[in-house]
Amino acid sequence: MSVSENIQKIKAEIPSEVTLVAISKTKPNDDILEAYNAGQRIFGENKIQEMTQKWEELPKDIEWHMVGHVQRNKVKYMAPFVSVIHAVDSLKLLKEVNKQAKKHDRVINCLLQIKIAEEESKYGITIDAAKEILDSEAYQNMQHVKITGLMGMATLTESEDKIRKEFTFLRTTFEAFKEENDNFTTLSMGMSGDYKIALKCGTTMIRVGSSIFGERNYN
Ligand SMILES: *Cc1c(COP(=O)(O)O)cnc(C)c1O
């Protein structure tokens, strides 16, 4: 199936209130334009340099999401245009985002990445650490970042039951945080392999790459 057919198929599977972020990392502009011409406007990348280059070359009404781990010294390159940073995991990073967003008189939406998978390699912070960031005076005083929700990645496993447990845990956490934080609107969970489970667990934003653009080739 083509990129546009894949987009249409996924759009038909998800409720209208769930946001689809098309993860276009490693994919050429032509593929992104095909999705764009099928109506997709929200794209996600995991490398700042690649996202910045694509932002420069592609239509300006695209909303760019950074879904990968962010190095603080590179925040400045995406500060002029990035709309959501999904994987914020420290107050230090948030401070840098606030500083760089201020230079462009912008407010950048951020999600805190919660570690829900058991694998050591997965990034993310604990619920307590997330609370600490949200409650900190430093964050409360930031004018140019807004924490709008949580993001998580489930364990890479065949066990649907395990994935469901991890997503349910994140959804429950999200609901609890929402009680205390008026800005909370977004729960980013679900990728190509598990977005159907994430939908059942109440995700509000899915990040789908290979099911739209095909397998990635890193060579
Ligand atoms: C690459 C990536 C995705 C998309 O992965 P697929 O399995 O291709 O859908 C989603 N989220 C993050 C953080 C990613 O890095």
PDBQT file of the ligand as one rigid body, heavy atoms in Angstrom, charges set to zero:
ROOT
HETATM    1  C1  LIG A 301      10.605   5.782  15.680  1.00  0.00    +0.000 C 
HETATM    2  C2  LIG A 301       9.691   6.148  16.793  1.00  0.00    +0.000 A 
HETATM    3  C3  LIG A 301       8.312   5.913  16.695  1.00  0.00    +0.000 A 
HETATM    4  C4  LIG A 301       7.653   5.220  15.508  1.00  0.00    +0.000 C 
HETATM    5  O1  LIG A 301       8.037   3.894  15.468  1.00  0.00    +0.000 OA
HETATM    6  P1  LIG A 301       7.286   2.841  14.471  1.00  0.00    +0.000 P 
HETATM    7  O2  LIG A 301       7.459   1.557  15.143  1.00  0.00    +0.000 OA
HETATM    8  O3  LIG A 301       8.016   2.943  13.173  1.00  0.00    +0.000 OA
HETATM    9  O4  LIG A 301       5.880   3.270  14.369  1.00  0.00    +0.000 OA
HETATM   10  C5  LIG A 301       7.513   6.328  17.750  1.00  0.00    +0.000 A 
HETATM   11  N1  LIG A 301       8.029   6.939  18.835  1.00  0.00    +0.000 NA
HETATM   12  C6  LIG A 301       9.346   7.182  18.954  1.00  0.00    +0.000 A 
HETATM   13  C7  LIG A 301       9.835   7.837  20.181  1.00  0.00    +0.000 C 
HETATM   14  C8  LIG A 301      10.213   6.789  17.952  1.00  0.00    +0.000 A 
HETATM   15  O5  LIG A 301      11.521   7.020  18.091  1.00  0.00    +0.000 OA
ENDROOT
TORSDOF 0
